[in-house]
Amino acid sequence: MIGRLLPALLAAAAAGAHVGSPDVFHEGSAGPYRLLVVIRPPAVIPGVAEVEIRAAAEGVREVRIVPLPASGEGAKFAPAPDVALRSKEDPQFFRGSLWMMEAGSWQVRITLEGEQGRGQMAVPVPALAVRPAVMQKTLGAVLFGLMLVLAGGLASIAGASVREAQLEPGSEPGRERVKRARKVTLGTAAVVALALYLGYQWWGAEAGEYQRHLYKPLELRASLEAGGKLVLRIENPRWLGRRVDDLAADHGHLMHLFLVRMQEMDALWHLHPEQSGPGVFRQPLPAVPAGRYKIFADVVHRDGLPETMTGEIELGAVAGAPLSGDDSGGSAPWSQAITWAESSLPLVAHRVHWFRFRVQDEQGRPAEDLELYMGMPGHAVFLKRDASVFAHVHPSGSAPMAAVQLLAAADPHAGHAAQLPPEVSFPYGFPSPGDYRIFVQLKRRGRVETAAFDARVE
């Protein structure tokens, strides 16, 4: 497993499909090469995405990276790729930067050449403009002062050309010439001021247009019907022609719903509502304790763009029905069979870590009865105490499998080779310091077990 071989990769954070945690972490095979990839999408579009790649073994001679739309005609015509630079300190670590020119669902295609031949991998990346580019105040003040100097200089040059351009050397300009020069100076200043005003208006219009293209997350409205049925209604703010009737199944479900009881975070439910109409989902609740619940709802559009919607609901005690299918959850006290194999390295923001969890049977021996849960060895949720960060992560990383499978149609090496050892690991980098709770879900003998752990990030 690559997590046992590698130290940390650097990562960063802002906002994105996962709440407050946009960076993409992906572990997978590019032909014969095992890679850990971290992609930090730009917060401003057009913008530059940072790509970091670590190979599990030596022998990679060259890594090339190129950005492409995840689907459509643009995905068929790749521009010339960039060469990722090898680290001088670590020959298995490569880094590169890529321009992403439009918002939407993208991919970074990685091609390797090495001792074992050629390999390729495609990693899905949501490119979302979440903020406008803002100039530093000091730089803005300096540029504004320079603009005034240039505008004043232009008016002075125009006046001087009228006053002195045709004079003989040593001659003084007459009164009429001086008067005419003043008029030209003032007229030029007025023209320059008008040009600056029109430029300001044009810039404001461009900024307003950019604001209209900033990412607007889907909104979620939750209510409780008679009989303990949760109703979720998706409201679309009409961002870039987005729809709510184009959802793709991810792990066999159109929506993955997480209910977390606040403030103690002592109960978590991982449910899968059924769609009853465009943008409307219904879920019979299991037996849940009363309290205020934070809602996180993961969906993936057919073009591979993932989104996480958030909401809140106050619930009384719900008798509910027994959990069925892939629905799971629990509350404190948590499963004692799952333990966190904590690293001796401190947890630091903006750095990717491998989170390893071991499973023991009733006799304290490594468990041999683990099963795939929705096609994966396990699922983890990283949730900050103030709910400003939420990330649903798999052993293959944070990219949704629906997006990975969309790219796998053109890339036979994409995906994740699932294993079922008594230890499951998840790659993730905290986007900011603070207190977090980590929920881990594993399936044993047909039953999903849930455990929770606290983490302090410096």
Buried (B, 14 or more C-beta within 10 A) or exposed (E): BBBEBBEBBBBBBBBBBBBBBBBBBBBBBBBBBBBBBBBBBBBBBEBEBBBBBBBBBEEBEEBBBBBBBBBEEBBEEEEEBBEBEBEEEEEBBBBBBBEBEEBBBBBBBBBBBBEEEEBBBBBBBBBBBBEEEEEEEEEEEEEEEEEEEEBEEBBBEBBBEBBBEEEEEEEEBEEEBBEBBEEBBEEBBEEBEEEEEEEEEEEEEEEEEBEEBBBBBBEBBBEBEEEBBBBBBBEBEEBBEBEBEEBBEBBEBBBBBBBBBBEEBBBBBBBBBEBEEEBBBBBBBBEBEEBEBBBBBBBBBBBBBBBBBBBEBEBEEBEBEEBEEBBBBBBEEBBEBBBBEEEEEEBEBBBBBBBBBBBBEEEEEEBEEBEEBBEBBBBBBBBBBEBBBBBBBBBBBBBBBBBBBBBBEBBEBBBBEEEBBBBBBBBBBBBBBBEBBBBBBBBBEEEBBBBBBEBEBE
